[in-house]
Amino acid sequence: MALKGNLRDFTITQLLNLINLARKTGALSIKGSGETAMVSFRESKLAYAQLGNLDSSLPAILHRAKILSSSQFKTLKSRAQDMSDKELGLMLVNADYVTQEDIIASLQHHYIGVIHQLFTWVAGEFLFENDELPPDGKIAVRIDLENIIIEGSRRLREWEQLQDELPNLDLALKFTDRPGVNMQNINLSVEEWRVVSFVNPKNSINQIAQATNMNDLEIRRIVYGLLQAGLVELIRPEGVSRPLPVRPAIPGASKKEQVTLVNRIIKRIRSL
């Protein structure tokens, strides 16, 4: 018998707890506000997850995990588009492009990431169908739900706090007037530098999130940290403008390339 309802009445945490305690096998589909998700379970273990139109093919997941280079990803997408993930995974392992451990670890990271995003969904119709298996050709894994539920609950509390601190993402950011601050001595992550590079009175936080490909939780977390550090302040956007184009940071780049990128961002900040 299928289980259906709305996340307003039955949260993701409650659904996962039910699936875990009842050792369920089946597929959970959710239709949220403009987005959909599908998650499969085998005997209470997370087996597969797909979020909206996000490319969840094996090459895309391995590319995001930095296992495949951009050129390898493009080649596989064009030449192996008729192969299933299972077939492609076997080919990549046999050709020594990747290891089986690389594939499993990347898939686990991706599937868990999808579940973490679902914890921020507060509304949406859901349907759980018993004994439904992952789509044909997809590679299933087995991940315990206990730690996912604990981490998801922690993220949900963080999300609620950040929503209280930053309720309006249509506001813009500008640098605070802090004479004598040496930007080169500020210790920021690559993701924080990417956000900093778009700080401009004409760019809303939503625009920055879109330009940096960050979800609501990620952009709120980084902006809140920058606000707490006193580097930026909230203002109303000056007109409507697209974020200025900027070359994104290249994960895994050499130290010299990273230093060049940071110096370029610092020069641009000083010119604003």
C-alpha positions, 0 to 999 in steps of 0.5 A: 500500500502506497503512503502519500501526503504533504511535507507540511504534515509529515516531514522528511525526518519523519519519513526517513525514520519511518522507512528506517524503522520499518526496513522499507524497500521502495521509492519516495517521490516528492513534488516541491515548489518548482522541483521534484525528487526521487529517492530509492531505498532497499531494506531501509538503506539509501540506494539512489537519489535524483533531484530535479533536472540536475545531471545525475549521470555517472560522468556528471557525478564523477566530474563534480567529484573531480574524478574526471577532468572536464575534457574526459567528461565532455568526451564521455557525454558525447560518445557514451550517451547510449550506455547505462551508468552500470555499463559505463562504470564497468568500462571506466574501471576496466580501462583504469580511468577510475576505481570501483571505490571512486565510483561508489564514494562519488555516488554515495556523496551525491545521493547523500547531498540530495537528501540533505537538500530535501531537509530544507523542503517544508512543503510538497506532495510525497508518495512512497511506493513499496518495492519500487527499485531504482531506475534500470541501468543506475548504480545502487548503493547501500547507505545507513540512514541513521547518520543521514537523519542526524546530519539532516536534522542539524542542517535543518536547525541551521537552515531555520536559524539562517532564514531568521538571520537572512529572510530576504535574499533579494537584498544586495551586499556592499563592502563595509568601510574598513580602512587599513584592512589588508584583503590578502590577509583575510582567510576565506575559502574558495567558495567564500572568495567566489561570493566575494567576487560578486559583491556589488550594490547592483547584485542581489544575493539571489543573483549571486547564488545563481551566478555561483551555482549555490543553493539557498543554504550554501549562500545564506551560510556564506553571506552570514559568515561575511556579515559576522566578519564585518566584511559586508553589509546588507543594502537594497539593490541599486536598479536591476543588473546581472552579476558581473561575469567572473571566471570561477575558481578551479577546484584542484588547480595548482597553488600558482593558479590559486594565488593568481585567482585570489590576487585577481579578485583582490584587485577587482574588489579594490576597484569597486 
